[in-house]
């Protein structure tokens, strides 16, 4: 494996189509990734994005770069999602939060 190969980040909880990866030759730079599709088109329900965000904030690298953010989420539980969620956003939720489809 060379420095040009993408690497999964140990400790990051991913879902079926949602992850973040690191490519060593790019240094401190990370990209979205879809494990199922094998490309950078990460996608998934809001709850899975929240779980990924919590996982990133709980990662030891966050303790180095943003210790206050790391501390803020230390007691939040991570879910072991694949393609499920605990609470999907309904059409009504989406309309209230993001406006109509023509917005």
C-alpha positions as CSV (number, residue, x, y, z in Angstrom):
1,X,0.0,0.0,0.0
2,X,1.5,3.3,-1.0
3,X,0.9,6.9,0.2
4,X,-1.4,7.4,-2.7
5,X,-3.9,4.7,-1.4
6,X,-6.9,5.9,0.5
7,X,-7.0,4.7,4.1
8,X,-10.0,4.2,6.4
9,X,-9.5,6.0,9.7
10,X,-9.5,3.7,12.7
11,X,-12.1,4.6,15.3
12,X,-14.5,6.4,12.8
13,X,-18.0,4.8,12.7
14,X,-19.1,4.6,9.1
15,X,-22.4,3.5,7.6
16,X,-23.2,1.7,4.4
17,X,-22.7,4.7,2.1
18,X,-21.1,7.2,4.5
19,X,-17.6,7.5,5.7
20,X,-14.5,9.8,5.7
21,X,-11.1,8.6,4.5
22,X,-7.5,9.9,4.5
23,X,-5.0,9.9,1.7
24,X,-1.5,10.2,3.2
25,X,0.1,12.1,0.3
26,X,-2.4,14.9,0.9
27,X,-1.4,15.5,4.5
28,X,-4.1,17.0,6.7
29,X,-6.9,16.5,4.1
30,X,-9.8,14.2,4.3
31,X,-12.6,13.3,1.8
32,X,-16.1,11.8,1.9
33,X,-16.4,8.1,0.9
34,X,-19.1,5.6,0.2
35,X,-17.9,2.1,1.4
36,X,-20.7,0.4,-0.5
37,X,-20.1,2.3,-3.8
38,X,-16.3,2.6,-3.5
39,X,-16.4,6.3,-4.4
40,X,-16.5,9.7,-2.8
41,X,-20.3,10.1,-3.2
42,X,-21.1,9.7,0.5
43,X,-24.8,9.8,1.2
44,X,-27.3,8.8,3.9
45,X,-30.0,9.9,6.3
46,X,-29.4,12.9,8.6
47,X,-29.0,10.6,11.7
48,X,-26.1,8.8,10.0
49,X,-24.4,12.1,9.3
50,X,-24.9,13.1,12.9
51,X,-23.3,9.8,14.0
52,X,-20.3,10.4,11.7
53,X,-19.9,13.9,13.1
54,X,-19.9,12.6,16.7
55,X,-17.4,9.9,15.7
56,X,-15.1,12.5,14.2
57,X,-15.5,14.8,17.2
58,X,-14.7,11.8,19.5
59,X,-11.6,10.8,17.5
60,X,-8.2,11.4,19.2
61,X,-7.3,13.8,16.3
62,X,-10.0,16.1,17.4
63,X,-8.6,16.1,20.9
64,X,-5.4,17.5,19.4
65,X,-7.0,20.1,17.0
66,X,-10.2,21.1,18.9
67,X,-10.0,19.8,22.5
68,X,-13.2,21.7,23.5
69,X,-15.2,20.0,20.8
70,X,-13.7,16.6,21.8
71,X,-14.7,17.2,25.4
72,X,-18.3,18.4,24.4
73,X,-19.2,15.0,22.9
74,X,-17.2,12.6,25.0
75,X,-20.3,11.1,26.7
76,X,-22.5,10.8,23.5
77,X,-23.1,7.2,22.4
78,X,-22.1,6.2,18.9
79,X,-24.5,4.0,17.0
80,X,-23.5,1.0,14.9
81,X,-25.5,1.9,11.8
82,X,-25.4,0.1,8.5
83,X,-28.4,1.4,6.6
84,X,-30.9,2.1,9.5
85,X,-31.5,5.2,11.6
86,X,-33.1,5.8,15.0
87,X,-35.3,8.6,13.9
88,X,-35.6,9.5,10.2
89,X,-36.7,13.0,9.2
90,X,-40.3,13.0,7.9
91,X,-41.4,15.0,4.9
92,X,-43.0,17.5,7.4
93,X,-39.7,17.8,9.3
94,X,-37.8,18.4,6.0
95,X,-40.3,21.1,4.9
96,X,-40.0,22.9,8.2
97,X,-36.3,22.7,8.4
98,X,-35.3,23.3,4.8
99,X,-38.3,24.7,3.1
100,X,-40.2,23.4,0.1
101,X,-38.6,21.6,-2.8
102,X,-38.5,24.9,-4.8
103,X,-36.5,26.8,-2.2
